[in-house]
Amino acid sequence: VISPLSYNFTQKGSVDNFDRPRHFYATCSPANPGWDDLLFVLLWGAINISALLYANFQAYQGRCILTEYSESQYIGISMAILLQSFVIGVPVMVVVDDSPTARFVLRTCLVFVTVVAVLLPIFLPKMIFLRQWRAHEKRMERKMLLNMKKQRQMDALAIGDGSLTSWYARQMMGESSNRLSGYSRSSRERADPHHHHSDQNVGLKIIAKYGSSQHSSGRRLFNDVS
């Protein structure tokens, strides 16, 4: 209302023989430049700089908050990026004010950096956490289903369900029988190192004892007769 913008042409460089500018550019600038334009720029800059400095101060104070839903770290990163872009961008923008192309590129880059500095540190960690949480839920669901299946099969084994012929049950029964047979075999082998020949040795001992007793009985009978 006080100083509306208008489309103005600005001459740049020399003129030709007909007093026409060789180079010029057009911008949207106040129609009547004066103190009101400078006042608006100063107020706008003071409000934004004050808010930015206060936000950085609050982010620094909340850096040690250790709650589960705290985002002070990401907010601090955003504020630091905004402060750095302001400190670097404003002086460069003043230097390249006479070049419309450089000024346009610089302002575009500053807008992009400020927007990304706000959106990226706040939303990107949430997206990563959401993806990790969904993968964790899938792993927990598979683990729970496997535990329920094992528990159901163990319950069926406990009640003597003969229809239980699943792979897990056969594996469990096979491992149990192998473990028991291996334990009994190892116990016998520890008790008698020559256990695998024990049956044959016992049989030979019985035959030898019986034969010697028969031989001695026959000899006594022959002596009595004679």
C-alpha positions as CSV (number, residue, x, y, z in Angstrom):
1,V,0.0,0.0,0.0
2,I,2.8,2.4,0.9
3,S,5.3,1.4,-1.8
4,P,3.8,-1.0,-4.3
5,L,6.0,-2.9,-6.6
6,S,6.3,-2.1,-10.3
7,Y,8.1,-3.7,-13.3
8,N,11.1,-1.4,-14.0
9,F,13.8,-1.5,-16.5
10,T,17.4,-0.8,-15.4
11,Q,20.1,0.3,-17.8
12,K,23.4,-1.6,-17.7
13,G,26.5,-0.5,-19.7
14,S,26.8,2.0,-22.5
15,V,24.4,3.2,-25.1
16,D,24.5,3.1,-28.9
17,N,24.5,6.0,-31.3
18,F,20.8,6.5,-30.8
19,D,21.0,6.7,-27.0
20,R,19.6,3.3,-26.6
21,P,21.0,1.1,-23.8
22,R,23.0,-1.8,-25.1
23,H,22.2,-3.9,-22.0
24,F,19.4,-3.6,-19.6
25,Y,17.4,-5.8,-17.3
26,A,13.9,-5.6,-15.7
27,T,13.0,-6.3,-12.1
28,C,10.1,-5.8,-9.8
29,S,11.1,-2.9,-7.5
30,P,9.2,-0.2,-5.5
31,A,7.7,2.4,-7.7
32,N,8.8,5.2,-5.4
33,P,12.0,4.2,-3.6
34,G,12.5,6.0,-0.2
35,W,12.8,5.5,3.5
36,D,9.7,3.4,3.7
37,D,11.4,0.7,1.6
38,L,14.4,0.7,3.8
39,L,12.3,0.6,6.9
40,F,10.4,-2.4,5.6
41,V,13.6,-4.3,4.9
42,L,15.1,-3.4,8.3
43,L,12.0,-4.6,10.2
44,W,11.7,-7.8,8.1
45,G,15.4,-8.5,8.7
46,A,15.3,-7.8,12.4
47,I,12.2,-10.0,13.0
48,N,13.7,-12.9,11.1
49,I,17.2,-12.6,12.6
50,S,15.8,-12.4,16.2
51,A,13.6,-15.5,15.6
52,L,16.5,-17.4,14.1
53,L,18.9,-16.5,17.0
54,Y,16.3,-17.4,19.6
55,A,15.6,-20.7,17.9
56,N,19.3,-21.5,17.9
57,F,19.5,-20.6,21.6
58,Q,16.6,-22.9,22.5
59,A,18.0,-25.7,20.4
60,Y,21.3,-25.4,22.2
61,Q,19.6,-25.5,25.6
62,G,17.5,-28.6,24.7
63,R,20.5,-30.5,23.3
64,C,20.6,-32.8,26.4
65,I,17.0,-33.8,26.5
66,L,16.8,-37.6,26.5
67,T,13.1,-38.3,26.0
68,E,11.9,-40.8,23.5
69,Y,10.0,-38.3,21.4
70,S,12.7,-35.5,21.6
71,E,13.6,-33.9,18.3
72,S,16.0,-31.3,19.8
73,Q,18.9,-32.7,17.9
74,Y,17.3,-32.5,14.5
75,I,15.8,-29.0,15.2
76,G,19.3,-27.9,16.3
77,I,20.7,-29.1,13.0
78,S,18.0,-27.2,11.1
79,M,18.7,-24.0,13.0
80,A,22.4,-24.3,12.5
81,I,22.0,-24.7,8.7
82,L,19.6,-21.7,8.6
83,L,22.0,-19.5,10.6
84,Q,25.0,-20.6,8.4
85,S,23.1,-19.9,5.2
86,F,22.0,-16.4,6.5
87,V,25.6,-15.5,7.5
88,I,27.1,-16.6,4.2
89,G,24.2,-15.7,1.8
90,V,23.4,-12.1,2.8
91,P,26.9,-10.6,2.3
92,V,27.2,-12.5,-1.0
93,M,23.8,-11.2,-2.1
94,V,24.9,-7.6,-1.4
95,V,28.1,-8.1,-3.4
96,V,26.3,-9.5,-6.5
97,D,23.4,-7.0,-6.4
98,D,24.4,-5.5,-9.7
99,S,24.3,-8.8,-11.6
100,P,20.7,-10.0,-12.0
101,T,21.7,-13.5,-13.1
102,A,24.0,-14.1,-10.1
103,R,21.4,-12.5,-7.8
104,F,18.7,-14.8,-9.1
105,V,20.8,-17.9,-8.8
106,L,21.9,-16.9,-5.2
107,R,18.4,-16.2,-4.1
108,T,17.1,-19.5,-5.5
109,C,19.9,-21.4,-3.8
110,L,19.2,-19.6,-0.5
111,V,15.5,-20.5,-0.7
112,F,16.3,-24.1,-1.5
113,V,18.7,-24.4,1.3
114,T,16.4,-22.9,3.9
115,V,13.5,-25.1,2.9
116,V,15.6,-28.3,2.8
117,A,17.1,-27.3,6.2
118,V,13.7,-27.3,7.7
119,L,12.1,-30.3,6.0
120,L,15.0,-32.8,5.7
121,P,16.3,-33.0,9.3
122,I,12.7,-33.2,10.7
123,F,11.0,-35.6,8.3
124,L,13.9,-37.8,7.0
125,P,14.7,-39.4,10.4
126,K,11.0,-40.2,10.8
127,M,10.8,-41.9,7.5
128,I,13.9,-44.0,8.2
129,F,12.6,-44.9,11.7
130,L,9.2,-45.9,10.2
131,R,10.9,-48.2,7.7
132,Q,13.0,-49.8,10.4
133,W,10.0,-50.2,12.7
134,R,8.0,-52.0,9.9
135,A,10.9,-54.4,9.3
136,H,11.2,-55.0,13.0
137,E,7.4,-55.7,13.2
138,K,7.7,-58.2,10.4
139,R,10.6,-60.0,12.1
140,M,8.7,-60.2,15.4
141,E,5.6,-61.5,13.7
142,R,7.6,-64.3,12.0
143,K,9.3,-65.1,15.2
144,M,6.0,-65.2,17.1
145,L,4.4,-67.5,14.5
146,L,7.3,-69.8,14.7
147,N,7.2,-70.0,18.5
148,M,3.4,-70.6,18.4
149,K,3.9,-73.4,15.9
150,K,6.6,-75.0,18.0
151,Q,4.5,-74.7,21.2
152,R,1.5,-76.3,19.4
153,Q,3.7,-79.2,18.3
154,M,5.2,-79.6,21.7
155,D,1.7,-79.6,23.3
156,A,0.6,-82.3,20.8
157,L,3.7,-84.4,21.7
158,A,2.8,-84.0,25.4
159,I,-0.7,-85.3,25.0
160,G,0.3,-88.1,22.8
161,D,-1.3,-87.0,19.5
162,G,-0.5,-89.8,17.0
163,S,-1.4,-87.6,14.1
164,L,1.5,-85.3,14.7
165,T,3.8,-86.1,11.8
166,S,5.3,-82.8,11.1
167,W,8.9,-82.3,10.2
168,Y,9.6,-80.5,13.4
169,A,8.1,-83.3,15.5
170,R,10.1,-85.9,13.6
171,Q,13.3,-83.9,14.1
172,M,12.6,-83.6,17.8
173,M,11.8,-87.3,18.2
174,G,14.9,-88.3,16.2
175,E,17.2,-86.0,18.1
176,S,15.8,-87.2,21.4
177,S,16.3,-90.9,20.5
178,N,19.7,-90.3,19.2
179,R,20.7,-88.4,22.2
180,L,19.4,-91.1,24.6
181,S,21.1,-93.9,22.6
182,G,24.3,-92.0,22.4
183,Y,24.2,-91.3,26.1
184,S,23.7,-95.0,27.0
185,R,26.3,-96.1,24.6
186,S,28.9,-93.7,26.0
187,S,28.0,-94.7,29.5
188,R,28.7,-98.4,28.7
189,E,31.9,-97.6,26.9
190,R,33.1,-95.5,29.9
191,A,32.3,-98.4,32.2
192,D,33.9,-101.0,30.0
193,P,36.3,-99.9,27.3
194,H,36.0,-103.4,25.6
195,H,32.2,-103.3,25.8
196,H,31.7,-104.2,22.2
197,H,33.5,-107.5,22.8
198,S,31.8,-108.1,26.2
199,D,29.1,-110.4,25.0
200,Q,31.5,-112.6,23.1
201,N,33.9,-112.7,26.1
202,V,31.2,-113.7,28.4
203,G,30.1,-116.5,26.1
204,L,33.7,-117.8,25.7
205,K,34.2,-117.7,29.5
206,I,31.0,-119.7,30.1
207,I,32.0,-122.3,27.5
208,A,35.5,-122.6,28.9
209,K,34.3,-122.9,32.5
210,Y,31.7,-125.5,31.5
211,G,34.3,-127.5,29.5
212,S,36.8,-127.5,32.3
213,S,34.2,-128.6,34.8
214,Q,33.1,-131.5,32.5
215,H,36.8,-132.5,32.0
216,S,37.5,-132.5,35.7
217,S,34.3,-134.5,36.5
218,G,35.2,-137.1,33.9
219,R,38.7,-137.4,35.3
220,R,37.3,-138.0,38.9
221,L,34.9,-140.6,37.6
222,F,37.8,-142.5,35.8
223,N,39.9,-142.5,38.9
224,D,37.0,-143.8,41.0
225,V,36.3,-146.7,38.6
226,S,39.9,-147.6,38.3
